Amino acid sequence: MPNILVRDLPDDVHAALLRRAERAGQSLQQFLTAELNRLARRPTVEEVLDRIEARHGGVVGLDRATSDLAEERASR
């Protein structure tokens, strides 16, 4: 499995992440792995708009686009 090394992480950021991991009853590695998985699964706005474009042939009004985006966010 691949590894990630983060250099020059500010001390306060490291401390905040460590506190969150402790509150979740996880090691820092477990916590960060879960957070990175969550981040990777979450589509970007561009990805959502691409899906909308593919679904509707690229012609979508602003009202429809915003409602589709709200639906996508609510499904998470």
Phi and psi in radians as a Rosetta constraint file:
Dihedral C 1 N 2 CA 2 C 2 CIRCULARHARMONIC -1.158 0.35
Dihedral N 2 CA 2 C 2 N 3 CIRCULARHARMONIC 2.739 0.35
Dihedral C 2 N 3 CA 3 C 3 CIRCULARHARMONIC -2.074 0.35
Dihedral N 3 CA 3 C 3 N 4 CIRCULARHARMONIC 2.701 0.35
Dihedral C 3 N 4 CA 4 C 4 CIRCULARHARMONIC -2.190 0.35
Dihedral N 4 CA 4 C 4 N 5 CIRCULARHARMONIC 2.336 0.35
Dihedral C 4 N 5 CA 5 C 5 CIRCULARHARMONIC -1.997 0.35
Dihedral N 5 CA 5 C 5 N 6 CIRCULARHARMONIC 2.200 0.35
Dihedral C 5 N 6 CA 6 C 6 CIRCULARHARMONIC -1.905 0.35
Dihedral N 6 CA 6 C 6 N 7 CIRCULARHARMONIC 2.058 0.35
Dihedral C 6 N 7 CA 7 C 7 CIRCULARHARMONIC -1.723 0.35
Dihedral N 7 CA 7 C 7 N 8 CIRCULARHARMONIC 2.686 0.35
Dihedral C 7 N 8 CA 8 C 8 CIRCULARHARMONIC 1.037 0.35
Dihedral N 8 CA 8 C 8 N 9 CIRCULARHARMONIC 0.623 0.35
Dihedral C 8 N 9 CA 9 C 9 CIRCULARHARMONIC -1.292 0.35
Dihedral N 9 CA 9 C 9 N 10 CIRCULARHARMONIC 2.201 0.35
Dihedral C 9 N 10 CA 10 C 10 CIRCULARHARMONIC -1.038 0.35
Dihedral N 10 CA 10 C 10 N 11 CIRCULARHARMONIC 2.537 0.35
Dihedral C 10 N 11 CA 11 C 11 CIRCULARHARMONIC -1.005 0.35
Dihedral N 11 CA 11 C 11 N 12 CIRCULARHARMONIC -0.695 0.35
Dihedral C 11 N 12 CA 12 C 12 CIRCULARHARMONIC -1.180 0.35
Dihedral N 12 CA 12 C 12 N 13 CIRCULARHARMONIC -0.582 0.35
Dihedral C 12 N 13 CA 13 C 13 CIRCULARHARMONIC -1.194 0.35
Dihedral N 13 CA 13 C 13 N 14 CIRCULARHARMONIC -0.779 0.35
Dihedral C 13 N 14 CA 14 C 14 CIRCULARHARMONIC -1.044 0.35
Dihedral N 14 CA 14 C 14 N 15 CIRCULARHARMONIC -0.776 0.35
Dihedral C 14 N 15 CA 15 C 15 CIRCULARHARMONIC -1.106 0.35
Dihedral N 15 CA 15 C 15 N 16 CIRCULARHARMONIC -0.722 0.35
Dihedral C 15 N 16 CA 16 C 16 CIRCULARHARMONIC -1.126 0.35
Dihedral N 16 CA 16 C 16 N 17 CIRCULARHARMONIC -0.757 0.35
Dihedral C 16 N 17 CA 17 C 17 CIRCULARHARMONIC -1.146 0.35
Dihedral N 17 CA 17 C 17 N 18 CIRCULARHARMONIC -0.687 0.35
Dihedral C 17 N 18 CA 18 C 18 CIRCULARHARMONIC -1.111 0.35
Dihedral N 18 CA 18 C 18 N 19 CIRCULARHARMONIC -0.728 0.35
Dihedral C 18 N 19 CA 19 C 19 CIRCULARHARMONIC -1.080 0.35
Dihedral N 19 CA 19 C 19 N 20 CIRCULARHARMONIC -0.750 0.35
Dihedral C 19 N 20 CA 20 C 20 CIRCULARHARMONIC -1.114 0.35
Dihedral N 20 CA 20 C 20 N 21 CIRCULARHARMONIC -0.702 0.35
Dihedral C 20 N 21 CA 21 C 21 CIRCULARHARMONIC -1.102 0.35
Dihedral N 21 CA 21 C 21 N 22 CIRCULARHARMONIC -0.778 0.35
Dihedral C 21 N 22 CA 22 C 22 CIRCULARHARMONIC -1.083 0.35
Dihedral N 22 CA 22 C 22 N 23 CIRCULARHARMONIC -0.744 0.35
Dihedral C 22 N 23 CA 23 C 23 CIRCULARHARMONIC -1.091 0.35
Dihedral N 23 CA 23 C 23 N 24 CIRCULARHARMONIC -0.551 0.35
Dihedral C 23 N 24 CA 24 C 24 CIRCULARHARMONIC -1.487 0.35
Dihedral N 24 CA 24 C 24 N 25 CIRCULARHARMONIC -0.029 0.35
Dihedral C 24 N 25 CA 25 C 25 CIRCULARHARMONIC 1.216 0.35
Dihedral N 25 CA 25 C 25 N 26 CIRCULARHARMONIC 0.560 0.35
Dihedral C 25 N 26 CA 26 C 26 CIRCULARHARMONIC -2.202 0.35
Dihedral N 26 CA 26 C 26 N 27 CIRCULARHARMONIC 2.785 0.35
Dihedral C 26 N 27 CA 27 C 27 CIRCULARHARMONIC -1.277 0.35
Dihedral N 27 CA 27 C 27 N 28 CIRCULARHARMONIC 2.861 0.35
Dihedral C 27 N 28 CA 28 C 28 CIRCULARHARMONIC -1.055 0.35
Dihedral N 28 CA 28 C 28 N 29 CIRCULARHARMONIC -0.690 0.35
Dihedral C 28 N 29 CA 29 C 29 CIRCULARHARMONIC -1.099 0.35
Dihedral N 29 CA 29 C 29 N 30 CIRCULARHARMONIC -0.787 0.35
Dihedral C 29 N 30 CA 30 C 30 CIRCULARHARMONIC -1.078 0.35
Dihedral N 30 CA 30 C 30 N 31 CIRCULARHARMONIC -0.780 0.35
Dihedral C 30 N 31 CA 31 C 31 CIRCULARHARMONIC -1.071 0.35
Dihedral N 31 CA 31 C 31 N 32 CIRCULARHARMONIC -0.856 0.35
Dihedral C 31 N 32 CA 32 C 32 CIRCULARHARMONIC -1.162 0.35
Dihedral N 32 CA 32 C 32 N 33 CIRCULARHARMONIC -0.626 0.35
Dihedral C 32 N 33 CA 33 C 33 CIRCULARHARMONIC -1.077 0.35
Dihedral N 33 CA 33 C 33 N 34 CIRCULARHARMONIC -0.786 0.35
Dihedral C 33 N 34 CA 34 C 34 CIRCULARHARMONIC -1.116 0.35
Dihedral N 34 CA 34 C 34 N 35 CIRCULARHARMONIC -0.745 0.35
Dihedral C 34 N 35 CA 35 C 35 CIRCULARHARMONIC -1.149 0.35
Dihedral N 35 CA 35 C 35 N 36 CIRCULARHARMONIC -0.707 0.35
Dihedral C 35 N 36 CA 36 C 36 CIRCULARHARMONIC -1.167 0.35
Dihedral N 36 CA 36 C 36 N 37 CIRCULARHARMONIC -0.653 0.35
Dihedral C 36 N 37 CA 37 C 37 CIRCULARHARMONIC -1.078 0.35
Dihedral N 37 CA 37 C 37 N 38 CIRCULARHARMONIC -0.776 0.35
Dihedral C 37 N 38 CA 38 C 38 CIRCULARHARMONIC -1.088 0.35
Dihedral N 38 CA 38 C 38 N 39 CIRCULARHARMONIC -0.769 0.35
Dihedral C 38 N 39 CA 39 C 39 CIRCULARHARMONIC -1.103 0.35
Dihedral N 39 CA 39 C 39 N 40 CIRCULARHARMONIC -0.733 0.35
Dihedral C 39 N 40 CA 40 C 40 CIRCULARHARMONIC -1.195 0.35
Dihedral N 40 CA 40 C 40 N 41 CIRCULARHARMONIC -0.555 0.35
Dihedral C 40 N 41 CA 41 C 41 CIRCULARHARMONIC -1.353 0.35
Dihedral N 41 CA 41 C 41 N 42 CIRCULARHARMONIC -0.398 0.35
Dihedral C 41 N 42 CA 42 C 42 CIRCULARHARMONIC -1.353 0.35
Dihedral N 42 CA 42 C 42 N 43 CIRCULARHARMONIC 2.119 0.35
Dihedral C 42 N 43 CA 43 C 43 CIRCULARHARMONIC -1.239 0.35
Dihedral N 43 CA 43 C 43 N 44 CIRCULARHARMONIC 2.590 0.35
Dihedral C 43 N 44 CA 44 C 44 CIRCULARHARMONIC -1.336 0.35
Dihedral N 44 CA 44 C 44 N 45 CIRCULARHARMONIC 2.880 0.35
Dihedral C 44 N 45 CA 45 C 45 CIRCULARHARMONIC -1.037 0.35
Dihedral N 45 CA 45 C 45 N 46 CIRCULARHARMONIC -0.696 0.35
Dihedral C 45 N 46 CA 46 C 46 CIRCULARHARMONIC -1.064 0.35
Dihedral N 46 CA 46 C 46 N 47 CIRCULARHARMONIC -0.732 0.35
Dihedral C 46 N 47 CA 47 C 47 CIRCULARHARMONIC -1.133 0.35
Dihedral N 47 CA 47 C 47 N 48 CIRCULARHARMONIC -0.701 0.35
Dihedral C 47 N 48 CA 48 C 48 CIRCULARHARMONIC -1.126 0.35
Dihedral N 48 CA 48 C 48 N 49 CIRCULARHARMONIC -0.787 0.35
Dihedral C 48 N 49 CA 49 C 49 CIRCULARHARMONIC -1.123 0.35
Dihedral N 49 CA 49 C 49 N 50 CIRCULARHARMONIC -0.630 0.35
Dihedral C 49 N 50 CA 50 C 50 CIRCULARHARMONIC -1.088 0.35
Dihedral N 50 CA 50 C 50 N 51 CIRCULARHARMONIC -0.743 0.35
Dihedral C 50 N 51 CA 51 C 51 CIRCULARHARMONIC -1.093 0.35
Dihedral N 51 CA 51 C 51 N 52 CIRCULARHARMONIC -0.735 0.35
Dihedral C 51 N 52 CA 52 C 52 CIRCULARHARMONIC -1.098 0.35
Dihedral N 52 CA 52 C 52 N 53 CIRCULARHARMONIC -0.764 0.35
Dihedral C 52 N 53 CA 53 C 53 CIRCULARHARMONIC -1.076 0.35
Dihedral N 53 CA 53 C 53 N 54 CIRCULARHARMONIC -0.748 0.35
Dihedral C 53 N 54 CA 54 C 54 CIRCULARHARMONIC -1.145 0.35
Dihedral N 54 CA 54 C 54 N 55 CIRCULARHARMONIC -0.644 0.35
Dihedral C 54 N 55 CA 55 C 55 CIRCULARHARMONIC -1.235 0.35
Dihedral N 55 CA 55 C 55 N 56 CIRCULARHARMONIC -0.602 0.35
Dihedral C 55 N 56 CA 56 C 56 CIRCULARHARMONIC -2.039 0.35
Dihedral N 56 CA 56 C 56 N 57 CIRCULARHARMONIC 0.283 0.35
Dihedral C 56 N 57 CA 57 C 57 CIRCULARHARMONIC 1.216 0.35
Dihedral N 57 CA 57 C 57 N 58 CIRCULARHARMONIC 0.270 0.35
Dihedral C 57 N 58 CA 58 C 58 CIRCULARHARMONIC 1.511 0.35
Dihedral N 58 CA 58 C 58 N 59 CIRCULARHARMONIC 0.003 0.35
Dihedral C 58 N 59 CA 59 C 59 CIRCULARHARMONIC -1.982 0.35
Dihedral N 59 CA 59 C 59 N 60 CIRCULARHARMONIC 1.698 0.35
Dihedral C 59 N 60 CA 60 C 60 CIRCULARHARMONIC -2.350 0.35
Dihedral N 60 CA 60 C 60 N 61 CIRCULARHARMONIC 2.287 0.35
Dihedral C 60 N 61 CA 61 C 61 CIRCULARHARMONIC -1.310 0.35
Dihedral N 61 CA 61 C 61 N 62 CIRCULARHARMONIC 2.863 0.35
Dihedral C 61 N 62 CA 62 C 62 CIRCULARHARMONIC -1.064 0.35
Dihedral N 62 CA 62 C 62 N 63 CIRCULARHARMONIC -0.745 0.35
Dihedral C 62 N 63 CA 63 C 63 CIRCULARHARMONIC -1.058 0.35
Dihedral N 63 CA 63 C 63 N 64 CIRCULARHARMONIC -0.778 0.35
Dihedral C 63 N 64 CA 64 C 64 CIRCULARHARMONIC -1.162 0.35
Dihedral N 64 CA 64 C 64 N 65 CIRCULARHARMONIC -0.722 0.35
Dihedral C 64 N 65 CA 65 C 65 CIRCULARHARMONIC -1.096 0.35
Dihedral N 65 CA 65 C 65 N 66 CIRCULARHARMONIC -0.751 0.35
Dihedral C 65 N 66 CA 66 C 66 CIRCULARHARMONIC -1.209 0.35
Dihedral N 66 CA 66 C 66 N 67 CIRCULARHARMONIC -0.630 0.35
Dihedral C 66 N 67 CA 67 C 67 CIRCULARHARMONIC -1.221 0.35
Dihedral N 67 CA 67 C 67 N 68 CIRCULARHARMONIC -0.673 0.35
Dihedral C 67 N 68 CA 68 C 68 CIRCULARHARMONIC -1.112 0.35
Dihedral N 68 CA 68 C 68 N 69 CIRCULARHARMONIC -0.709 0.35
Dihedral C 68 N 69 CA 69 C 69 CIRCULARHARMONIC -1.128 0.35
Dihedral N 69 CA 69 C 69 N 70 CIRCULARHARMONIC -0.720 0.35
Dihedral C 69 N 70 CA 70 C 70 CIRCULARHARMONIC -1.102 0.35
Dihedral N 70 CA 70 C 70 N 71 CIRCULARHARMONIC -0.724 0.35
Dihedral C 70 N 71 CA 71 C 71 CIRCULARHARMONIC -1.072 0.35
Dihedral N 71 CA 71 C 71 N 72 CIRCULARHARMONIC -0.764 0.35
Dihedral C 71 N 72 CA 72 C 72 CIRCULARHARMONIC -1.058 0.35
Dihedral N 72 CA 72 C 72 N 73 CIRCULARHARMONIC -0.787 0.35
Dihedral C 72 N 73 CA 73 C 73 CIRCULARHARMONIC -1.152 0.35
Dihedral N 73 CA 73 C 73 N 74 CIRCULARHARMONIC -0.675 0.35
Dihedral C 73 N 74 CA 74 C 74 CIRCULARHARMONIC -1.188 0.35
Dihedral N 74 CA 74 C 74 N 75 CIRCULARHARMONIC -0.436 0.35
Dihedral C 74 N 75 CA 75 C 75 CIRCULARHARMONIC -1.356 0.35
Dihedral N 75 CA 75 C 75 N 76 CIRCULARHARMONIC -0.147 0.35
